[in-house]
Amino acid sequence: MSKTPAHHKLPWIAAAIKRSKAIKKTTKPLSVSVGDRFSLRVGIVVFGTPSYFSLDGAISEFTEFVEQNSKFVLDIVFNKYSLLALDEYHVMPGMGGCKFVDPKYVHPETRARLPDDVEVQIMLFDIQSTKVCYGGLAYQKSHYTKNAPFIGIPFGDSIKFWGVEPNWKTKVATTLVHEFYHALTYIFRVNGIKLPNPDKANLYGFNAEDDPGWVKFDKFIYQKITDEMYLALTQ
């Protein structure tokens, strides 16, 4: 594996950096800007080189969706690396032998590549020759994830049949939006705040037939975060 990260200053990243500089930082997870926006520092690492998966486009679509439907401004730290070693794909118990990347079982040097001082860690990884269990998975924070909630999302030639969800432009954006909300539920829960369950759309009156791609439901749950909830994280 490469020992030197390739730091990509793409247009959407440059815009995020520009926005974040205008936001006053504190020692709390969130900080409030003059325009009543809340900065959240997000680490994104990619292991492998996607071909048909437009990850840059997906991250841009994800960032735009979150910022349009919440008061978050995402301050993104983004790096790309070469493929993971095959022994870093963990066999998930009770799942018929399929695998996923669990931060507890990756190599120490891989964990070291997770950015420091972020509120959410996101790892996008090429599945290579493995059979994956999930399209995405969120883990609660631990010392394995540098004390931030961790999101794993796979891509790879063997799952190129995965189509773009209705009402989305890219294949990975919908998973990023969904799993990121799971990470937010972990962050808010520490402060005694319970957010809607993103896996229970039917409980809130949404279904796949009336809401293809779950765009309406995703907007609904992000917009359920109130000013009081945001402010609770800055106290």
Backbone hydrogen bonds, N-H to C=O, Kabsch-Sander energy under -0.5 kcal/mol:
donor,donor_aa,acceptor,acceptor_aa,energy
6,A,80,K,-1.8
7,H,5,P,-0.8
8,H,6,A,-0.6
8,H,78,F,-0.7
9,K,7,H,-0.6
10,L,8,H,-1.1
14,A,10,L,-2.7
15,A,11,P,-2.1
16,A,12,W,-1.7
17,I,13,I,-2.7
18,K,14,A,-2.3
19,R,15,A,-2.4
20,S,16,A,-2.5
21,K,17,I,-1.7
22,A,18,K,-0.6
22,A,19,R,-1.2
23,I,20,S,-1.6
24,K,22,A,-0.5
30,L,233,L,-0.8
33,S,37,R,-2.4
36,D,33,S,-1.6
38,F,71,K,-3.5
39,S,31,S,-1.6
39,S,37,R,-0.5
40,L,73,V,-2.5
42,V,40,L,-0.5
42,V,75,D,-2.2
43,G,120,V,-2.9
44,I,77,V,-3.2
45,V,122,I,-2.7
46,V,79,N,-2.0
47,F,124,L,-2.9
48,G,46,V,-0.6
48,G,81,Y,-2.4
54,S,52,Y,-0.8
55,L,53,F,-1.7
58,A,54,S,-2.3
59,I,55,L,-2.8
60,S,56,D,-1.9
61,E,57,G,-2.4
62,F,58,A,-2.7
63,T,59,I,-2.6
64,E,60,S,-2.4
65,F,61,E,-2.3
66,V,62,F,-2.4
67,E,63,T,-2.4
68,Q,64,E,-1.9
69,N,65,F,-1.6
70,S,66,V,-0.5
73,V,38,F,-2.8
75,D,40,L,-2.6
75,D,73,V,-0.6
76,I,74,L,-0.9
77,V,42,V,-2.8
78,F,76,I,-0.6
79,N,44,I,-2.2
80,K,6,A,-1.2
81,Y,46,V,-3.1
88,E,85,A,-2.0
89,Y,86,L,-1.3
90,H,88,E,-0.7
90,H,100,F,-2.6
92,M,90,H,-0.5
92,M,98,C,-2.1
95,M,92,M,-1.5
98,C,95,M,-1.0
99,K,131,K,-3.5
100,F,90,H,-2.0
102,D,100,F,-0.9
105,Y,102,D,-2.1
106,V,102,D,-0.7
110,T,107,H,-0.9
111,R,107,H,-2.1
112,A,108,P,-2.1
113,R,109,E,-0.6
113,R,110,T,-1.0
114,L,111,R,-1.5
119,E,41,R,-3.1
120,V,41,R,-1.1
121,Q,149,P,-3.2
122,I,43,G,-2.7
123,M,151,I,-3.3
124,L,45,V,-2.8
125,F,123,M,-0.5
125,F,153,I,-2.1
126,D,47,F,-2.4
127,I,155,F,-2.9
130,T,127,I,-2.2
132,V,130,T,-0.6
133,C,99,K,-1.7
137,L,152,G,-2.1
139,Y,150,F,-3.7
145,T,142,S,-1.2
146,K,143,H,-0.8
147,N,142,S,-2.8
150,F,139,Y,-2.1
151,I,121,Q,-2.5
152,G,137,L,-2.9
153,I,123,M,-2.5
155,F,125,F,-2.0
159,I,156,G,-1.6
160,K,157,D,-1.5
162,W,159,I,-1.8
168,W,165,E,-1.7
174,T,170,T,-0.5
176,L,172,V,-2.5
177,V,173,A,-2.7
178,H,174,T,-2.2
179,E,175,T,-3.0
180,F,176,L,-2.3
181,Y,177,V,-1.4
182,H,178,H,-1.5
183,A,179,E,-2.1
184,L,180,F,-2.1
185,T,181,Y,-2.2
186,Y,182,H,-1.5
187,I,183,A,-1.9
188,F,184,L,-2.9
189,R,185,T,-1.9
190,V,186,Y,-1.3
191,N,187,I,-0.5
191,N,188,F,-1.1
192,G,189,R,-2.2
193,I,188,F,-2.2
195,L,193,I,-0.6
200,K,197,N,-1.8
203,L,200,K,-1.2
204,Y,200,K,-0.5
204,Y,201,A,-1.4
205,G,202,N,-1.4
206,F,201,A,-2.0
211,D,207,N,-1.8
214,W,211,D,-2.3
215,V,212,P,-0.6
218,D,214,W,-2.5
219,K,215,V,-2.4
220,F,216,K,-2.3
221,I,217,F,-2.5
222,Y,218,D,-2.1
223,Q,219,K,-2.3
224,K,221,I,-0.7
225,I,222,Y,-1.3
226,T,224,K,-0.7
230,Y,226,T,-2.2
231,L,227,D,-2.7
232,A,228,E,-1.7
233,L,229,M,-0.8
233,L,230,Y,-1.2
234,T,231,L,-1.5
235,Q,231,L,-0.6
235,Q,232,A,-0.6
